[in-house]
Amino acid sequence: AVGSCRRRRLAPLNEDNGRFLLLAALIAAYLSAGATVFSALESPSEAAAQLRWNRTLHNFSRIFNISLPELRAFLRSYEAAMAAGIRVDALRPRWDFPGAFYFVGTVVSTIGFGMTTPATVAGKVFLIVYGLFGCAGTILFFNLFLERIISLLAFIMKACYERQLRRSGLLPPNFRKGPAVSGVGSLVGWKPSVYHVMLILGIFAIALSCCASAMYTAVEGWNYIDSLYYCFVTFSTIGFGDLVSNQNAVYQHQGLYRFGNFMFILMGVCCIYSLFNVISIVIKQILNWVLKKFECRCCPKCHKSSTRLSRRNAITPGARLRRHNVAVDADGQYDSDTEGRRLSGEMISMRELTASSKVSLAILQKQLSETANGYPRNVCINTRQNGFSAGVGALAIMNNRLAETSDSR
């Protein structure tokens, strides 16, 4: 059993790879289920619409004595005109400055409605360069917004938590915040719950979508369900383009509506982006829970025995490699002389002893520095971790700011 566990740990399918493959399988199943549902819902309507169109086309050809090839050629020209932005009813100019600003906003935010596209070669080449830096900068803006909204929510939730502790008598009335305060009541290292943050962001996103839908219903003339659909498609940067706001030539209070439309889209995209990242963390926790269910039963015994051996401070050949793979545990400290005498017959390498002393000194210096600054943290050493082990981008922000994500690692 011990040999099988060792072979499992040496296998390339570690926890990260297992989580990735499990998520890929779940996404494939999710896509298949979604395709099945949408095909069942929309396919009959599409077939009925195609049948009605063919009937209308033949009736028009027969009544006005126009051949079907000529009529189809005319309709192809009309489709090309629609792609160029030409409509029967008067619409706003697509490439004046407000229209072009609306277009570049949909480009850098990756919404991409598709109702306006560059027709010239120079415009298409410029779009490639412009979108490369614009999309990268906008994603950075979204990540910075996520960091600040999480910090704001953490500040508010921590204040509410401290107020609740004061009411229950667990904190003194003259409690002050700051690094100089120590003890249980200092709340140093307290982090908000990822589920509470997800709930708050979800409520805010729903409220924002409802307000925006009310505005679109009143100004654009859509029904409320279509307005909600447009808000989700736009805020999530899906951007189908079947419904697009601010496209008529004239509106009442046009300047005010354009400003409100811009602000709703900006806040909606930032909020939904943050909500998506929080939901992704919850999905990751579910994947971790599923992976733990698939672990073999003998692995905890092997890990427990290896952890007991790694706590000894006696330096043996290969002990430094084992020491790198096990986290430093504060619940058991052993004297090096007594523990070294227990393992008789072990050879002590001066090189490994020096390296171990350097590692212990670095840990001690880090603990002293963090304690002096008021931010004590648990120290964990693992040479297999690299700079990306804590996550990149929004994932790193969530891991550093929320409670469950930090504890799960």
Helices and strands as residue ranges (DSSP letters): H 2-10, H 15-63, H 68-83, H 97-108, H 121-168, G 184-186, H 194-220, H 224-235, H 254-293, H 299-310, H 319-324, H 336-342, H 350-372, H 394-401, H 403-408
